[in-house]
């Protein structure tokens, strides 16, 4: 349909011309569209009244207006619908999962069923024990960074279960970690963990040059999963369910 209209429509100023795409702004709030929709309705009714008073004969611009008006109105309605849907999804986000008492376990640190080591780390500029970072989806970020698709997927899965996504690495990697965190969540919902002693990798028995590693830590501090070099499509729903409910990691 757009191809057939290409020869009839012009861009730039002038009656019946389409606006430059770079000048079109889509508002964040659906309520901002209400005035535009009513203005469009009023303009269409005014044109219809003018056409009825005009002598018989085709108007040079009537064909173009009659074709683009439904598309413009439909576009406004679609944006309003999507904006409303985004608000509904945002308002139904789960509450953050609360940590419980630290579990007592005989499983070794860094293994499924065990705890993270009692090392001191820095999380978003706050100094704390690594075992206090719970519950969490902890991601060790290599020097070359992470796949954006993988991080986006992990972020959506973690937050859907009320668990934070925490990006970890050595202090010299702080810029990479901060960039990845901002890209994944511009609102600041992804935390950055600096591990100066490399306690995370040491407990997992991994070398400093290891690739990305995902560690799912439950509400009681026990490790529920360790995934090395995860694929972009990795799914953790069953593990996250156990982790937020304090279930058996195995």
ABEGO torsion letter per residue (X at the ends): XAAAAAAABBBEBEBGBBBBAAABBBBABAAAAAAAAAAAAAAAAAAAAAAAABBBEBBAAAAAAAAAAAAAAAAAAAAAAAAAAAAAAAAABBBBBBBBBBBBBABBBGBBGBBBBABBBBBGGBBBBAAABOBBBBBBBBAAEBBAAAAAAAAAAAAAAGBBBBBBEBAAAAAAAAAAAAAABAAGABBBBBBAAGAAAAAAGBBAABBBBBBBBBAAGBBABBBBGBBAABBAAAAAAAAAAGBBAX
